[in-house]
């Protein structure tokens, strides 16, 4: 039990669908992150939130839209995705940005058909 | 350019062997992370270090700031150690750059 949960664990969606990924942390952390892990590629940072404010957006296409309503919850809204967006999407949290270890959720395996 | 390179990419070992995984990075990091990823995707943070050496059970992580190099060692390896081990360097204040990972398989 890492203290960071993600739902759903698996998601299959068509290119015209709209879906959302959810991340929740119960660790009292103030920083949350979205990462993308494609096959045979390193983890890529997508978004960083600190105290519910976005502090990093790593040139991610607008079809990915993050939302952080409070320091415990993080969403990634998906719309009009492409097949190349199929990947494992991981959420993580840390005490503050750049401080302490990052605790990862189990990930959502996304397949875009 | 901020980079992290790991070696080897793949590693197989017999149970009981001593394992070393290497990571090199460019200048300007504030910390170095070692992570473990099991099949299915879940990632566990093993170590975060900025100098010296840390030990947890059979795992040891070292970092040499001058040489910009870190190693992860596993003593008395066991099949349950089979996983992908990822090195990640923390640049600036919040930007983690990840290596491509080392896939370790330990056979009984």
Contacts between the chains, C-beta under 8 A, distances in Angstrom:
chain1	res1	chain2	res2	distance
A	2	B	42	7.6
A	2	B	44	7.2
A	31	B	94	7.1
A	37	B	41	7.5
A	40	B	100	7.8
A	41	B	100	7.4
A	42	B	4	7.7
A	42	B	86	7.8
A	42	B	97	7.9
A	42	B	98	4.2
A	42	B	99	6.2
A	42	B	100	5.0
A	42	B	101	7.2
A	43	B	86	7.1
A	43	B	88	7.5
A	43	B	96	7.9
A	43	B	98	4.1
A	44	B	98	7.7
A	45	B	95	6.5
A	45	B	96	6.3
A	48	B	94	5.5
A	50	B	94	7.6
A	55	B	94	6.7
A	56	B	94	6.4
A	56	B	95	6.9
A	88	B	41	5.0
A	90	B	41	7.2
A	90	B	43	6.5
A	92	B	43	7.8
A	97	B	93	5.8
A	97	B	94	3.6
A	98	B	30	6.8
A	98	B	90	6.4
A	98	B	92	7.4
A	98	B	93	3.7
A	98	B	94	4.5
A	100	B	48	7.4
A	101	B	33	7.0
A	101	B	45	4.4
A	101	B	48	4.8
A	102	B	33	7.3
A	102	B	45	6.2
A	102	B	96	7.0
A	103	B	45	6.5
A	104	B	35	7.6
A	104	B	42	7.0
A	104	B	43	3.9
A	104	B	44	7.2
A	104	B	45	7.2
A	105	B	42	8.0
A	106	B	40	7.5
A	106	B	41	6.3
A	106	B	42	4.6
A	107	B	41	4.0
A	107	B	42	6.7
A	107	B	43	7.7
A	109	B	41	6.7
